[in-house]
Amino acid sequence: MPRCDHCGNEYDKSLDITWEGTTHTFDCFECAIAEIAPECAQCGVKIIGHGLEANGQFFCCRNCAETAGVSGLRDRV
């Protein structure tokens, strides 16, 4: 039975996600998020949507980007 890469749980309905060329096995989306989702460079929240990126850093929103000194990003176009 597949074993979750994050929590070690064995689960018959696991999912495999290939991320940056490596395949990971998870028993749920929560474990996948905890393991591979990027974190906001300002507040540390896991980014599970599109987020924003500037200068190699990820941000959950425009406010966090501006707080970190990055200007010109917008949440919506």
N, C-alpha and C positions, 0 to 999 in steps of 0.2 A: 504494500500500500504506500502511496506517495507520502512523503514527510515534508512539512512546511519548513522552508529555509529560515523563517523568522522565529517561530515559536516552537518548532519541533513536533507539532501535532501531526499524527497520521490521520489522513482523511481521504475517503474514496472519491470525493467530488472536488479534489484540489484543482487549481488552475496553474498553468505555466505562462509566464510572461518573459519574453525575450527583451532585454534592456541593454543597450550598448554592446550587443554581440554575445551576451551571456544569458542563458535561460535559467530562470528562478522558478521554484515551485512554492505556492502559497495555498493555505487552506481557506483563506478569505481575502476580500479586498482590504480589510483593515490591516492585515499583516503586510500586504503588498505596499500599501501606503507608508506604513511605518518603516519599511525596509528601503524602498527605492524612490519615493517622492522627494523632490527637492525641498529645502527649507528656505523660508524667507530670510534674507541676509540681515534684515532689521529686527523682526519680532520673533523669528524662529518657528512660526507656524508651518506645518506641512502644506505644500501647495498641491492641491488635487485638481485644480482647474488650469487654465492657461497661464495665469500669472503674468508677470512682466520680467523682462531681462534687459540688463544694461551692464556693460563693462565686465561680462562674465559672472555677474551676480543675478540671483533670482529674487523677486519681490512678490508678495501676495497682492499688493495694491499700489496705486500711485502715491498714497500718503506715506507708506513705508519707504518707497523709493526716494521721495523728497526729504523725508526725515534723515535718510542716509546720505543726502547731498546730491542725489541724482535728479536732474530736472528734465523736462521735456517729454516724459512718459505720460500716457493717458490710459485709463481703464477701458474706455470705449472709443471707437473711431466714428 
